[in-house]
Each structure stands twice: as structure tokens, then as C-alpha cells.
Amino acid sequence: MCSARATFTRMEDSTATDWQCIGGEYQRFARTLPDRLIAHLRLLEGDYGGFPVDRWTHCLQTATRALRDGRDEEYTVCALLHDIGDTLGSYNHADVGAAILQPFVSEANHWMVQHHAIFQGYHFFHHIGLDRNLRDRFRDHPHAAHTAEFVALYDNPAFDADAETLPISAFEPLLRRVFAQPKRSLYKAALAQTE
């Protein structure tokens, strides 16, 4: 454990000792990422935005549907967090959720979260003056069917106030396991050295 903070004022002046201290602090901080994700997801509680259920319920219900359908932990966590970006990414929520998930999930699941809003648009874009077939530009993409299925089975029907909606406690262990170790990250090799 590092008892002091690094003292450099420019990164170019940092030392290996500074980075040992920073790395140790980073590891402790990284382990609490699931707690921060849950806290941020809870910001959606009570936020209806005109929808039949609040965004928190929608996320829980989407994940409940995926879990009950036998989807694996990673997919279910993607279902849980697919709209976590609603609070900060008012104009690009899918990109925000995808960026959070990217180091921890497969390319297919990352792409699914990143593009789910366009695929969901098929069901409502025509009501707001947009092209409901916007998703067709991705027709030949290897993850298009995966994303269309996610929207059809889990995201699209998860606005039902009477549907089963498991509590966050049902998903917390899955979330902790999926976020325990990045699969890909710029810092992956450095992280392995500090463990």
C-alpha cells in the first residue's frame, strides 16, 4: 500500500515508484466498479421520461427476461446495463453503455449494446419523423441478428408494469463476476503486473 501520493506535476516526470503507488490505488478503486455501476443505474429509479415504467424498472425487466430465458451472465449484465447511459448520454445513451461494457464483454455483446437504440428504433422512429428502417444499413453485419434478437425478445417488451421484474440483488453477483477482470483493455498487461 502506498502511504503517499505521487509528486510529479507533469507525467513525463513520473517514476516507476509513482506508478507503483498509483497502480495499487487503481486496483482498489477498480474493484469497486460494480458498486458504482449499481449506484449509477439507481439514478434511473423514478425517471419515467414519459414511459409506462421508469428506466430503472425497464433495465431490471430487460435483464429479468434475459435471465429467465437462460442467457449467460455476460449477456444478462448487458441487458441490465444497456440503458445505463440515459442519465449522461441524452443523445447517445447506447454509446455510453457500450463504452462501460467494452473491456468486459465479447465483441458481439458490445456491438449489441452499442447499436440497440438503432434497432429499437424500428418500433418507434416512424412516430418521431425518423426512418424506422435505419437498422437495415447494418443488415449484413455479423452481429445484426444478435442485436435484433436482443431488442425483439428483451428490450422491446420490457415496458410492462405487470411483468416480472427481479430486484437488483438478483443481478449483483453476475455483475460482480463479469466486471471482475477486463477481457480487453489498453491497461490489461499493466494490470496483470500489479496483481
Secondary structure, 3 states (H helix, E strand, C coil): CCCCCCCCCCHHHCCHHHHHHHHHHHHHHHHCHHHHHHHHHHCCCCCCCCCCCCHHHHHHHHHHHHHHCCCCHHHHHHHHHCCHHHCCCCCCHHHHHHHHHHHHCCHHHHHHHHHHHHHHHHHCHHHCCCCCCHHHHHCCCCCHHHHHHHHHHHHCCCCCCCCCCCCHHHCHHHHHHHCCCCCCCCCHHHHHHHC
